[in-house]
Amino acid sequence: MSGNKAQLEERQPNANTLLPPSRVRTIMKSSMDTGLITNEVLFLMTKCTEMFVQHLAREAHAKHGGGDTLKYEQLSQLVNKEKNLEFLLQIVPEKIRVYQFKEMLRLNRSRDGDDDDDDDDDDDSGSGSESEE
């Protein structure tokens, strides 16, 4: 544990943040609208991000968990149930199994009946050309 603490202090210019400010700066610069990022703004954004992640973890654990471990399912449940977190729906979606995904695909394809017929025609012509070779 003390090794991790030393690594955190080495890579960060400010001991008051846990996240690396250089990474936060990179993420901020990825936005087209970002101009000059001062050190004060960078520090505030880093601290705000840390506080948001801590809040998210605490809420998920308190409302949907218990125990010693925070699980992905707890985070996704919180994001799916809280209106103010719906901006995270694509980032933290509910975990589904492969068979559930396949069923969703099948239902979508059955709704798009015309597209499904075209796919079948393509599959038949593709398999016929393979046997000819």
Residue pairs with C-beta under 8 A, 6 or more apart in sequence:
8 18
9 15
11 20
12 20
12 21
13 21
14 21
14 43
16 43
16 47
17 43
17 46
17 47
17 50
18 50
19 46
19 49
19 50
21 42
21 43
21 46
24 42
24 45
24 46
24 49
25 37
25 42
28 34
28 37
28 42
28 45
29 37
56 75
56 78
56 85
57 70
57 75
59 78
59 82
60 70
60 74
60 75
60 77
60 78
61 70
61 74
63 74
63 77
63 78
64 73
64 74
64 77
64 78
65 71
65 74
72 92
72 95
73 95
75 92
76 92
76 93
76 94
76 95
77 94
78 85
79 85
79 86
79 88
79 89
79 91
79 92
80 89
80 94
96 104
109 115
109 116
109 119
110 116
